[in-house]
Amino acid sequence: MSLNSDSDSSNSHKNVTLKSLSSQPSLQSLPSLTTSNHHYFLSAATRHHCLATLKGHTTYISSLTLAGKFLYSGSSDKEIRSWNRNPLDSSEILTVVAVGKGAVKSLVVSADKLFSAHQDHKIRVWKITNSNDQEKYTHLATLPTLGDRAFKILLPKNQIQIRRHKTCTWVHHVDTVSAIALSSDKSLLYSVSWDRTLKIWRTSDFKCLESVTNAHDDAINAIAVSNDGEVVYTGSADRKIKMWRKLDDQNKNKNKHCLVATLEKHKSGINALALSSDGGILYSGASDRSIVVWQKDDDGVGGGGMVAVGALRGHTESILSLVVVCDLVCSGSADKSIRVWKCVDDRNRNYCCLAVLEGHKGPVKCLTATFDCRNESENCYLIYSGSLDCDIKVWQVHVPIEA
């Protein structure tokens, strides 16, 4: 199946990136889920402040993830850094320079392996070793591996056309790898790309198991995987979210993931996805400045997929990043702010904006967060934000325990 040429694709996705940072027409087709005044006391009682600003990157922050004692960050100049997670110690621990081209678009950690997705169409694997209470990093593999490529190239059926006179094997991404995610048991790595494909890799030997070609009509920007590993969501510049279900191993269909639903409510490209911890709620952020809240369709109206119940509004520019931590949803925007949301009425699906975190001088490109268990009198959270201003900020948010 033919794909766009590299040059045409690159130019197209430069435009996609520019559009994602600019404000698009607001989404008006869904009701607002922002709650009424009687819950405003909760936002008034929520306290927040910036604990630290981590400096060191010289270009914009494009990815963040937490693992163990460390925060990992990737930037647009090929660099991956690790920082001490203790927000009171903002010293740089280690720098890993990734041998790639362009931004480090996404990072995930599985045990002693760090996976990084790059703009040069590759996924890299880094071995993490502990030595004298410090972590060291060595390059372990580049996906697709040489062995995987060599085995596939022998059979013509494994070739796909990417230009008029150029082919490659189906295990290759042929444009920026925009996002990666792990299955809950860490056995599978999912990757999506601006080449419109979804790929599944086995983490034990880095073999590419499956490639869903033309999964979307435009660049894929985001991915989310349910905790049970059964459902994968992909969000694209084509304004659609697609829901893919893992088939039973005994199923004879050669495709191991099948499309079960297409979710369409956004009026512009989708930049971010996040799932609630139980997988029952999906949040999607787009350039229409809205966060759409999707819930499982228990009544079957949406064909067994998800239905849009409303939107969270408040940002004045594109939504660029989302993260869920416990019962909070955090959104980062091109308006340079982070908003913290909480559902305060499950029956009526009412949400309250608990806090607006302001301090970045550029769009907030990426987020990660964790529960801070050191404070027992309140629900305390740590939110890490990466921006186009080249800084990482560490925020502490205190949410009062409701009676």
N, C-alpha and C positions, 0 to 999 in steps of 0.2 A: 504493500500500500504506500502510495507516495506521500511524502511530507514536504513542507515548505523548504526552500533552500536556506542554507545557514545565513546568508546575508539578508535575505528578505525577512527571515524569522527574527534575526537580531534587531533589525530596524523596527519591526512590528512591536516587539516587546519593550523597546525603549519607549515607544509611545504608550504602551500599557502602563509602564512604571510612572511616566509623567502624569497620566490620567488618574492613577491611583492616589497620587499626592494632591491632586487638585479636587476641588469640590464639584460634585455632580448634582443634578436636580434631586431634591429631597424626595424620599419615598413616602408617598401620601396614601397608599392603598391599604395600609394596615393601621389598626388603632394603636395609640400610644399606651404602653403598660406602666408609665410613670404614675406612682400612687398619689392619692389626695393628701391634703394637709395633715390629717390626723396621724400620719406616720412621720412627719417631718422632725419630730423630737428625736428620732433615731439618728438622722443625719446630723442634727445639731449636737448630739452627744458623742458622735464619732470624732476621735482625735487622730491627727496624722501629721507627720513631719518627715523631712528628708534627713536620714541618718548620715549619708556619705555620698560623695560624688567621686566615682572611680575614673581617673584620667590616665591616659597612656596611648590609646589608639589615636592615630593621626587622621583617620578617615572614618566615615560614618559606621555606626554599629548596625549590623544587619541580622544578627542572631544571638540568642542567649539560651542557656540551659543550666539547670542545677543538678549536681550529682555529688553525693558524699559531702566532703568538707569544702567543695569548690564550686564556684560559679565560672562557667565557660562562656566566652564571648567571641564572636566572629565579626570581622569587619570587611569593608569593601576593598581593602588593599591586600587580601589573601591571608591575613593574619588571624590566628586563633590565640587567645590568651586565657589563662586560668587565674582566678583571684580567690583569696580566702573568703569563705562565706560569712565569716564573722563581720557584721557591718561596721563594727568599731575599729576594725583593722583593714584599712583600704590599700595596704601595700600590695604591690604586684608580686605574685608568686612565681610565675613562669610564663614564658612566651613560646609558642609553637608557631613557626612560619610554615604555612601550608604551601606546597608546591603546586599552585594552580593559577588560574587567570581570573581576575575579577573577584567579586564579593563571595564571602563564605555565607551562603544563604540560609543554612539550617544546621543545627547541631543536636545530636542525641547521644546518650551514654548508656551502655549496657555492660554492667560488671566492669571488666578491665579493658573495655574497648570504647573509644570515642569515634563516632561516625560524623563526617562533615560533608555537606552538599555544596557544590561549587558552581560558579558561573561558567567554568570551562567544560561543562557537561559531565563532570566526573563526581563520584562519591569516594571519599577517602576514609580509610580506617586507621586509627592510631592506637597502638598498644600502650596502656597505662601501667607503669610499674612503680612500686613504692621503694624508695631507697633513703635511709636516714631520715625518715618521717617527711620526705618530700617526694612528690610524684614526678616521674620522668616519662617522656612521650617519644615513641619511635614509630615511624611509618610502617604499617603492617601490610596494607593492600590498597589497590585502587580498583574501583568497580566501574565497568566490568573487568574481571581479572583476565590476564593473558590466557590462562588455560580455558576459561569460559569462552573467550572470543575465538581461540584457535579451534576448539571443538565445534562451535557453531558454524564457522566459516566454510567447513568442508561440504555442507549440504546446501544446495541452492534454495531450499524451502525456508532456510533461516535468514535469507537476505531480504532487506526491504530497500526500496528506492527512496533516497532523500534529495537527490537532484536529478536532472535529466540524464547525466552520465556518471552518477555516483551512487553506490549502494553501500550498506553496512549491515551488520547482523542486528537482529531485533533486540539483543541485550544492550545495545548502546542507547543512551540518551543523546540526542543530537542538538540540544539547546540547554540553556541554564536549568540545572536541577534546583527547583525553587523551594521544595520542602521535603523533609523525611520524617518518618514516625516509626515507632517500634510496636509490635504486638505485645500484649500484656505479659506473655511468657518469654519475651525477648528472642523468640526463635525466628521471627520474620521482620525484615526491614521493608517498609513501603516508601517509594519515592515517586514524586510527581515533578513534571517539568513543563517549561514553556513549549516543548515540542508536542504537547497535548497528550502525552502518554502517562499511564500509571504502571509502575513496575513493582514486582515483589521479589525480594532477595532472601536467601537463607543465610542467617548470620553465622552458622557453624562453619560453612565452607565458602561463603560469599557467592554462591551460584545464583544466577538469575532464574527464577522459577517460572515467571509469567510476565507478559507485557500486554497491557490493554492498549492497543493502538487507537488513536483518535477517540480517546475517552471523552474528550470535550471538543468543541468547535474553535476554541482559542486557548491561549496560555492557561495552564493550571497553576494557581498561586498558593493553594492551601490544602492541607489534608488533616483529617482527624480519624482516629481508630477507637472503636468501642473497647471497653475493658475486657469483654469476653472474646474479643478478636473476631467476632462474627460479621461485623459491619464496618465498612470503610466509607468515609465521606470525602469528596473532593470538591473544591470550589474554584471557579474559573473566571477569567475575564469575559467569558461568554454570558455572564450574569446567572449561570446555573450552578446548583449544587447537585451532585449525583451521589446516589446511595448504592454501594456495591456490597453484596453479601457473599460470604465465603461458602462455597458448596461443600457438601459432604465428600470425604475422600473416596467414597465408593461410587460417587456420581461419574458417569462415563463421559460427561462433557469435558472436552480438553481444556476449556477455560475454567480455572479454579475459582474465579470471582465473576459473578454475573450482576448486571444492572437490575436493580429492583425498583428504583424510583428516581425521578428527576424533580428537584424542588426549585420552583420559579416564583420569586416575589421581588427580588432586587431589580432595580432599574439601571444598575451599572455594575462594573466588574467587582467580583468578590475577592477580597484581600486576605481574610482571616476566618478561621473556624475554631471552635472550642466546644467540647462536650462536658456535660455535668458528670460527676463521678459515677453515677449509676447508669449513664448513657441514655437517660430518658429525655434530656433536653439538649438540643443543639443550638449554638449561638453562631450567627454569621455576620461578619462585618464587611461593608462595601464602601465604594466611593459615593454612595448616595447619602452618606452621613448617618445611616441608621444601623442598628444592630437588630436583626430579626431573630425572634425567639421561636424555635420549632419544638413541638412536643410529639411524642409517640402517638400515632393515630390508633387509639384503642377501639374506635368505632368503625374502622375500616374505610372511612371517607376518602383517605388519601392513598388507598390501595396498599395498606400495610406499611406505609412509610412514615413520614413525619408531616405534620400540618403546622402552618404558621399561625401563631396565636396573637402576635402583635410585635411591636418594635420598641426598642429603647432609644430615646432621642435626647440630645443634649449637646453632642459634639457639633462644632460648626464647620468642620472639614471632614475629609475621608477617614474612615476607620481603617487603620493599618495593621493592628495587632489585637489579639484577644487571649486571655488566659483565665481558667477557672481554678480557684483554690477553695476547697471546702464548699461553702454555700455562697461564695462571692464570685462575681464576674468582673474582670478588669479589662478595660478597653483603652488602647492607645491610638492617638489620632494625629493627622497632619496639622491639627490646630495646636499642637505642642503640649497637649494635656493628657492626663490619664484619669479616667473616671472609674469609680468603684461602685458596683451595683449589688443589691441584695434583694431576693424575692421575700417580701414581707407578708404575702397572702397567697398561699398556693391555690386556694379555691378560685379566687378571682384573678389570679396571675398578676398581681400587682408587685411592681418593683420600686425600690427607693434608691436614688443616687446618694450613697453615703458620703462620698468625698470626691473632690476634684483636685488632683495633684498637679501643681503647676511649678515650673522651674526650668524645664528644658527650653533651649533656644532654637530648637528645630523639631520637625515631626518625630513622633515616637514610633519607631519602626518595629520594635520587638519588646516582648514582655515575658517574664517568668515570675513565679510567686510560690511562697510556702507558708505554712502555719508556724508561728513562733510560739513554741510551747513553754518558753521561759516565764511568761506572765500568766498566772493562774486566775487572777481576778477579772480578767477581760479576755475576749477573743482577740488575739494579737496576730497580725500578719506582716510578712516582709514581702515587698513588691520590688522587683528589679526591672528597670526600664532602660532600653538602649535607643539612642536618638541619632538623627542626622547631624546633631551638633558635636558628635564624636565622644560624648560622655555617657557613662552608665550611672544612673542614680539608684540609691537604695532607700526605699520609703518604709516607714513603720506606720501601720494603720491599726488603731485600737477601736474595736467595736464593742459597745457595752453588752453584757450578757443580759438578754431579755428575761423578765420574770415569767 
